[in-house]
């Protein structure tokens, strides 16, 4: 089971980041694609341990993912186990039959970029545009610097945490981070 090592950062100018990625040798691996994520839990057992269980639909592809509690240092590191799923709706029914229920949904439009070592993703979410740099720690720092992202701009929070912060700031009653629930 590999570790996921990443940082997030706020993107103020999406086209500028795209141009900078091309300038430093990245290629777009996956063009802008809709992604819907559903997190599941059973009486907050996973949440209390800092874990997530997620079904993701990314374009036409489904995956199921379990993430362990993360270590929050300069880079967020946690164990991630993920596999493709043929039918995410059937898996949803299996989870529900086992007592796991949807507790949070979040969506975005994601494009994925790679240089062959790691990945940079650009996520257009209902609460703003966020980038993620995922790969070896030294590589993350090098790429962040090339993109103009300073260490003080690193974010180690999950989308759920970012959404809760946004809700408090905006005094929003939205329950999920979806375009339908958040009008911008």
C-alpha positions in Angstrom: 0.0 0.0 0.0 1.7 3.2 -1.2 1.7 6.4 0.8 0.1 9.5 -0.7 2.3 12.5 -0.3 0.8 15.9 -1.3 0.2 19.5 -0.7 -2.7 21.6 -1.9 -2.6 25.3 -2.8 -5.1 28.0 -3.8 -5.1 28.9 -7.5 -5.8 32.5 -8.2 -5.2 32.4 -12.0 -6.0 29.1 -13.6 -4.6 29.9 -17.1 -1.4 31.1 -15.6 -0.8 27.8 -13.8 -1.6 25.9 -16.9 1.0 27.9 -18.9 3.6 27.5 -16.1 3.0 23.7 -16.0 3.7 23.6 -19.8 6.7 25.8 -19.4 8.3 23.5 -16.8 7.7 20.4 -18.9 4.4 19.0 -17.8 1.9 17.4 -20.1 -1.8 17.3 -19.5 -2.6 13.6 -18.8 -6.3 14.0 -18.3 -8.2 17.0 -19.6 -10.9 18.8 -17.5 -13.3 16.1 -16.4 -16.2 16.1 -13.9 -15.6 14.2 -10.7 -18.1 13.3 -8.0 -16.9 12.0 -4.6 -19.0 10.4 -1.9 -17.6 9.7 1.6 -19.1 6.9 3.7 -19.1 6.3 7.4 -20.8 4.2 10.1 -21.7 6.2 13.3 -18.6 8.4 12.6 -16.2 5.5 13.3 -14.0 6.3 10.3 -14.1 10.1 11.0 -13.1 9.6 14.6 -10.0 7.7 13.5 -9.2 10.2 10.8 -9.9 7.8 7.9 -12.0 8.0 4.8 -13.9 5.6 2.7 -14.8 7.1 -0.7 -16.5 6.1 -4.0 -15.4 8.4 -6.8 -16.9 8.8 -10.3 -14.3 10.5 -12.5 -15.8 10.9 -16.0 -16.9 7.3 -16.7 -14.5 5.6 -14.3 -15.3 4.5 -10.8 -12.9 3.9 -7.9 -13.1 3.0 -4.3 -10.5 4.4 -1.9 -9.6 4.0 1.7 -7.2 6.6 3.3 -5.7 6.2 6.7 -5.2 9.0 9.2 -2.7 11.5 7.7 0.5 12.9 9.1 0.5 16.7 8.8 4.0 17.9 8.4 5.1 20.2 5.6 3.5 17.6 3.2 0.4 15.6 4.0 1.3 11.9 4.1 -1.1 9.0 4.5 -1.6 5.5 3.4 -4.0 5.2 0.4 -5.5 2.0 -1.0 -7.5 2.5 -4.2 -8.9 0.2 -6.8 -11.1 0.5 -9.9 -14.7 -0.5 -9.6 -17.0 -1.6 -12.4 -20.2 -0.3 -10.9 -20.1 2.4 -8.2 -23.8 2.5 -7.8 -23.8 -1.2 -6.9 -20.9 -0.6 -4.5 -23.0 2.2 -2.9 -25.8 -0.4 -2.2 -23.2 -2.8 -0.7 -21.9 -0.1 1.6 -25.4 0.8 2.7 -26.3 -2.8 3.4 -23.2 -3.0 5.6 -24.3 0.0 7.6 -22.1 2.6 5.8 -24.0 5.7 4.7 -23.0 8.7 2.6 -21.9 11.5 5.0 -20.4 14.0 2.6 -20.4 14.7 -1.2 -18.0 16.9 -3.0 -17.5 17.6 -6.7 -15.1 19.3 -9.0 -13.8 19.6 -12.5 -10.3 18.1 -12.5 -7.4 18.1 -15.0 -4.3 16.1 -14.3 -0.8 17.0 -15.4 2.4 14.9 -15.1 6.1 15.2 -15.8 6.7 11.5 -15.4 7.7 11.8 -11.8 4.6 13.1 -10.0 1.3 14.8 -10.7 -0.2 18.2 -10.4 -4.0 18.4 -10.5 -6.1 21.5 -11.0 -9.5 21.3 -9.3 -12.3 23.7 -10.0 -14.5 23.3 -7.0 -17.7 25.1 -5.9 -15.6 26.9 -3.2 -12.7 27.9 -5.4 -9.9 26.6 -7.6 -7.3 24.4 -5.7 -4.2 22.7 -7.0 -2.6 19.6 -5.6 1.0 18.5 -6.1 1.6 14.8 -5.4 4.9 12.9 -5.5 8.2 12.6 -3.6 8.6 15.3 -1.0 11.7 17.0 -2.5 10.0 16.9 -5.9 6.9 18.5 -4.5 9.0 21.4 -3.1 10.9 21.8 -6.4 7.7 21.9 -8.5 5.9 24.2 -6.1 8.8 26.7 -6.4 8.7 26.4 -10.2 5.0 27.2 -10.1 5.4 30.1 -7.7 3.9 28.3 -4.7 5.7 29.2 -1.5 5.9 26.9 1.5 3.7 29.3 3.4 1.0 28.6 0.8 0.9 24.9 1.3 -2.4 23.5 2.5 -2.6 20.1 4.2 -6.3 20.0 4.7 -8.8 17.7 3.1 -11.6 19.0 0.9 -14.0 18.3 3.8 -12.0 20.5 6.1 -11.7 23.2 3.5 -15.4 23.1 3.0 -16.2 23.4 6.7 -13.8 26.5 6.8 -15.6 27.9 3.8 -19.0 27.3 5.4 -18.0 29.2 8.6 -16.5 32.1 6.6 -19.5 32.4 4.3 -22.1 31.5 6.9 -23.5 28.9 4.5 -26.0 26.2 5.3 -24.8 23.9 2.4 -24.4 20.3 3.5 -22.2 19.2 0.7 -19.6 20.8 -1.6 -21.6 20.4 -4.8 -22.3 23.0 -7.5 -26.1 22.4 -6.9 -25.8 23.3 -3.2 -23.4 26.2 -3.6 -24.3 29.0 -6.0 -21.3 31.2 -6.6 
